[in-house]
C-alpha cells in the first residue's frame, strides 16, 4: 500500500508540473483596435446662405440744376444730403469653395440684397426765395427722396478655421470683390408748409460697378461629417457711385425762362454703403 501511494503521488506531481509548464507557455495578446475607414475628401464644397442686413446711414451729393436761361442755366450748387438711409432687409447668397487643409479654405460667393433708400435735403436759398418772397430763414422747405436699390456682390473670400471644440469650429474671414448697384426710379418731393406749387419729379435710377470688401466671423456646427451649419456676421463695405440722373424738366433743351441745353449725365452720387449682416447657411463638402 505504501508503494502504491508513493507512485500515485509521483504521478500527480508530474501531471501538475506539465500543466504548469504549458500554462506558462500561453501568451495573452491585447485585442487589436480596428480604426474606422477614413473618408477621402475632395476638398470642394458648396454653400447657401440667408441673412438680414441692418438699417444703415450713408450720405451723398446731388447737383442743383438752374433751368433759367443763359447765363444762369446750369449747375448752381452741389448739395449734400442731410439724411441718406439704407433700409434693412433680407439677403441671399450661394457659393462654391475649396478646403486646402484643416485650417485654410476659400470660396467664391454671389449675394443679392434689395434695399429701400430714403434721403432728405433742405431746399436751397434760391428755391426758398423764389417760392416764399425772399424769406428763407423761417421756412421749413426740404426735399424728400425715396427709391430702391438692387445690390449684387461677387466676392472671393478666404477663411481661417480655428481649433475645433467638439462639433463647433469658429472661423475668421476676409473677402474682396465687386458690387453691382442698380437704382430703381428715384422719386423726389418738395415738402413745406406754405408751398403753393411743390416740386415733384421722377428721375431715372442709374447703375454702376463698385469695389467691395468684407470681413467675416462666425462658427460652424457639424450636422454630419459632410454637412455643416454656418452662423456668422459679415461687415461689407461698398464704394460710392452713381445714384440717379436728371428729371425731364432739367433735361429739356428750353423752358419758359429761355433757350439753352438741357442737363445730361449723373445728378446724384451716393458715398457708398457700410452693411452689417447676420447670416445662417449650410455648407456641404463633397467626398
C-alpha positions in Angstrom: 0.0 0.0 0.0 2.8 2.4 0.8 4.4 1.7 -2.6 1.1 2.4 -4.5 0.6 5.7 -2.6 4.2 6.8 -3.5 3.6 6.0 -7.1 0.3 7.9 -7.1 1.9 11.0 -5.6 4.8 11.0 -8.1 2.3 10.7 -11.0 0.2 13.6 -9.7 3.3 15.7 -9.3 4.4 15.0 -12.8 1.0 15.9 -14.2 0.9 19.2 -12.2 4.4 20.1 -13.4 3.4 19.5 -17.0 0.2 21.6 -16.7 2.1 24.5 -15.1 4.7 24.4 -17.8 2.0 24.6 -20.5 0.3 27.4 -18.7 3.5 29.4 -18.6 3.9 29.0 -22.3 0.5 30.6 -23.1 0.9 34.2 -24.4 -2.1 36.6 -23.9 -2.3 39.2 -26.8 -4.1 42.5 -26.5 -7.1 42.8 -28.9 -6.1 44.9 -31.9 -8.3 48.1 -32.3 -9.7 48.4 -35.8 -9.9 52.1 -36.9 -12.9 53.1 -38.9 -12.2 53.7 -42.6 -11.1 57.2 -43.4 -13.4 59.2 -45.7 -11.5 60.8 -48.5 -12.4 64.4 -49.1 -12.2 66.1 -52.5 -11.8 69.5 -50.8 -14.7 71.0 -52.7 -17.9 72.3 -51.1 -21.0 74.3 -51.9 -22.8 76.8 -49.7 -26.1 78.6 -49.4 -26.9 81.5 -47.0 -29.7 83.7 -46.0 -29.2 86.8 -43.8 -30.5 90.1 -42.6 -28.8 93.4 -43.2 -29.5 96.1 -40.7 -30.5 99.6 -41.5 -27.5 101.9 -42.0 -26.8 105.5 -42.7 -24.7 106.9 -45.5 -24.5 110.2 -47.3 -24.3 111.6 -50.8 -24.4 114.7 -53.0 -26.5 116.0 -55.8 -26.3 118.8 -58.3 -28.9 121.6 -58.3 -29.7 122.5 -62.0 -30.9 126.0 -62.7 -33.4 125.9 -65.6 -33.2 129.6 -66.2 -31.8 130.9 -69.5 -28.2 132.0 -70.1 -26.0 132.9 -68.4 -27.7 131.3 -65.3 -28.6 128.0 -66.8 -26.6 125.1 -65.5 -25.4 123.6 -62.2 -25.9 126.3 -59.5 -24.8 124.3 -56.5 -23.8 120.8 -55.3 -25.9 119.9 -52.2 -25.1 117.4 -49.5 -27.8 115.1 -48.2 -28.7 115.8 -44.7 -30.0 112.3 -44.3 -29.5 109.2 -46.5 -30.5 105.8 -45.2 -30.4 102.3 -46.5 -33.3 100.3 -45.0 -32.8 96.8 -43.6 -33.8 93.7 -45.3 -33.1 90.1 -46.2 -30.3 89.0 -48.4 -29.5 85.7 -50.1 -26.2 84.1 -51.2 -24.7 81.0 -52.9 -21.1 79.9 -53.4 -18.6 77.3 -54.2 -15.4 76.7 -52.3 -12.3 74.5 -51.6 -10.8 73.4 -48.4 -7.0 73.2 -48.6 -6.5 71.7 -45.1 -8.0 71.7 -41.6 -7.1 75.4 -41.2 -7.5 77.1 -44.6 -10.3 77.3 -47.1 -11.6 79.7 -49.7 -14.8 80.3 -51.7 -16.4 82.5 -54.3 -19.8 83.8 -53.5 -22.7 85.7 -55.2 -25.1 87.6 -53.0 -28.3 89.7 -53.6 -29.8 92.4 -51.5 -32.8 94.7 -52.3 -32.9 97.7 -50.1 -35.2 100.7 -49.7 -33.5 104.2 -49.9 -34.6 107.4 -48.2 -32.9 110.8 -48.5 -33.6 114.3 -47.2 -32.1 117.7 -48.1 -33.0 121.2 -47.1 -34.1 123.4 -50.0 -31.6 125.9 -51.3 -32.0 129.6 -50.5 -32.7 130.2 -54.2 -35.7 127.9 -54.1 -36.9 129.3 -50.8 -36.6 132.8 -52.0 -38.4 132.1 -55.3 -41.3 130.3 -53.5 -41.7 132.5 -50.5 -40.7 136.1 -51.1 -37.1 136.2 -50.0 -37.8 134.8 -46.6 -35.8 131.6 -46.3 -35.0 132.0 -42.6 -38.3 130.7 -41.1 -39.0 128.3 -44.0 -39.3 124.6 -43.4 -38.8 123.7 -47.1 -37.0 120.4 -47.8 -36.8 117.6 -50.3 -37.7 114.0 -49.5 -36.4 111.3 -51.8 -37.1 107.6 -52.0 -36.0 104.7 -54.2 -35.0 101.1 -54.1 -31.5 99.7 -54.8 -30.8 96.2 -56.1 -27.3 95.2 -54.9 -25.4 92.2 -56.2 -22.0 91.3 -54.8 -19.4 88.9 -56.3 -16.7 88.1 -53.8 -13.6 86.0 -53.4 -13.2 85.0 -49.7 -10.5 83.3 -47.6 -11.0 81.8 -44.1 -9.0 80.6 -41.2 -10.7 77.8 -39.2 -9.7 78.0 -35.6 -9.2 74.9 -33.4 -12.3 72.7 -33.2 -14.3 72.5 -30.0 -16.3 69.4 -30.2 -18.6 69.8 -33.2 -18.1 73.6 -33.3 -15.4 75.3 -35.4 -15.0 79.1 -35.1 -13.6 80.9 -38.0 -12.4 84.3 -39.3 -12.5 85.5 -42.9 -12.0 88.4 -45.3 -13.1 89.0 -48.9 -12.5 91.2 -51.9 -14.7 91.7 -54.9 -17.2 93.8 -56.8 -20.7 95.2 -56.2 -23.3 96.0 -58.9 -25.7 98.6 -57.6 -28.8 99.4 -59.7 -31.3 102.0 -58.5 -34.9 102.0 -59.4 -36.8 105.2 -60.3 -35.9 108.0 -57.8 -38.9 110.0 -56.6 -38.4 113.5 -55.2 -41.0 115.6 -53.4 -40.7 119.1 -52.1 -42.2 119.4 -48.6 -43.1 122.7 -46.9 -46.0 124.2 -45.0 -46.6 127.2 -47.4 -45.6 125.9 -50.8 -48.1 126.9 -53.4 -46.7 124.6 -56.1 -44.5 122.0 -54.5 -41.9 120.3 -56.7 -42.4 116.7 -57.7 -40.3 114.6 -60.0 -39.3 111.1 -61.1 -35.7 110.6 -62.1 -34.1 107.7 -63.8 -32.1 105.4 -61.5 -28.6 104.6 -62.6 -26.4 101.6 -62.1 -22.6 101.1 -61.5 -20.0 98.6 -60.7 -18.0 99.3 -57.5 -15.2 97.9 -55.4 -16.3 95.9 -52.3 -14.6 94.3 -49.3 -15.8 92.2 -46.5 -14.8 90.9 -43.0 -16.4 87.8 -41.5 -16.5 86.0 -38.2 -18.6 83.0 -37.2 -18.9 79.4 -36.2 -19.8 76.2 -38.0 -21.5 73.2 -36.5 -21.1 69.6 -37.8 -24.6 68.3 -38.6 -22.9 65.3 -40.3 -19.4 64.6 -41.5 -20.2 66.4 -44.7 -23.0 68.9 -43.8 -22.3 71.9 -41.7 -24.5 74.7 -40.3 -22.7 78.0 -40.6 -23.8 81.1 -38.5 -21.9 84.3 -38.7 -21.5 88.1 -39.0 -20.3 90.0 -42.1 -19.3 93.6 -42.5 -19.5 94.7 -46.1 -18.1 98.0 -47.5 -19.3 99.1 -50.9 -17.7 102.1 -52.5 -19.7 105.1 -53.7 -21.1 105.6 -57.2 -23.9 106.9 -59.4 -27.4 107.1 -58.0 -29.7 108.9 -60.4 -29.9 111.2 -63.4 -31.8 114.5 -64.1 -35.6 114.7 -64.4 -37.4 115.7 -67.6 -37.6 119.4 -66.8 -33.8 119.6 -66.3 -33.1 117.6 -69.4 -35.3 119.8 -71.6 -33.4 122.0 -74.1 -35.6 125.0 -73.5 -38.0 126.3 -70.9 -40.3 129.3 -70.3 -37.2 131.2 -69.0 -35.1 130.9 -72.1 -33.2 128.7 -74.5 -30.3 126.6 -73.6 -29.0 123.0 -73.5 -30.6 120.6 -71.0 -28.8 118.7 -68.2 -27.1 115.4 -69.0 -25.3 112.7 -67.1 -25.4 112.0 -63.4 -27.2 114.3 -61.0 -26.5 112.4 -57.7 -24.0 110.1 -56.3 -24.0 108.1 -53.0 -20.9 107.8 -50.9 -21.1 104.0 -50.6 -22.6 101.7 -48.0 -21.4 100.1 -44.8 -23.6 97.0 -44.4 -23.8 94.9 -41.2 -25.3 91.4 -41.8 -26.0 88.3 -39.7 -26.2 85.2 -41.7 -27.1 81.5 -41.4 -26.5 78.8 -44.0 -25.4 75.3 -44.9 -22.1 74.0 -46.3 -21.9 70.7 -48.0 -18.5 69.1 -48.5 -18.0 66.6 -51.3 -16.2 63.3 -50.8 
